[in-house]
Amino acid sequence: MQFVGQKLFAFRDTRRAWGRQAVLFGLVGAAAFLLNVALFDLAVRFVPIPYLLSRIATQFAVYVGFCLPLWSRIFAGSAARAVTP
């Protein structure tokens, strides 16, 4: 569901490369999960902030610093053409 939403609504990608993009999207999601686990563990151990704030901060950092740039590359084709006259 998230893949379809990102492809069609967030990035407005109309290309037919669904299979390849789905695999790449899944790989980014799996890597993001592992990165979230590692960063959260480090944050809880070494940064003196509340648990919930650590969770929010690490998820935001992984989303903005890892997922979004890679998803932008996966779905870049149609969005780039739509902006260019």
N, C-alpha and C positions, 0 to 999 in steps of 0.2 A: 504494500500500500504506500509506504513512504517513497519507494522508488518511482512509482507512477506519479505521485504528487510532485516530487522534485523534477522529474522529466517534463511533465506536461504543464505544470502551473508555475513552479519557481523559475525554471530555466527556459520554458517555452520551446523545448526541443521537439521538433516534428520529424526528425530523421527516423528511418526504419531500423536502426541498429540496436534494437531492443535487447537481443540476447547478449551481445558483447557488453553493452552498457550495464545490463543487470549484473553480469559477472563482476565487472569492475566496481560497481556500486557496492556489491556484497563484500568484495575484498577490502574496500575502504572502510566499510562498517565493521568488519571483523578486526582490522588493524586499529580502528578507533576504540573499540571495546578494550583491547589489550592496553592501548595507550592510556585510556581512562583509568583502568585498574592500577597501572604503574604510577601515574601522576597522583592519583588519589592517595595511594599508599605513602608516597613521599610527602605529600601535603599534610596528611594526618600525623606522620612521624615528626616532621621537622618544622612545620609552620604553626605557631600558636594561635589558630583561629578556630571558631566553633565548627563542629562536624558538618552541619548543613551548609555553611558558607564554603567550606573546603570542597564539598560535592559540587556546588553550583559553579565555583570558580574553575575547578578542573574540567568540568564538562564544557563550560564556555570556552576555555582555552583550547581544548581539543577540537571543538566544532569550528571555531574561527581560524585557528592556526593549522588545522590538519584537514578536516572534512570538507569545509567549504572550498578551499583552493583546489582540492583534487576533484570534487564534484563539478566545479566550474570547468575543469579541463575535460571531464568525461562528457559533459553536455554542451560544450562550447560552440559547436557548429552552427546551430540555428540562431542562437542569440547574437552571435557575431554578425551573421548575415542580416538579421532584422535591424540592427543599429546602423549598418552601413547603407548609404543611399544607393 
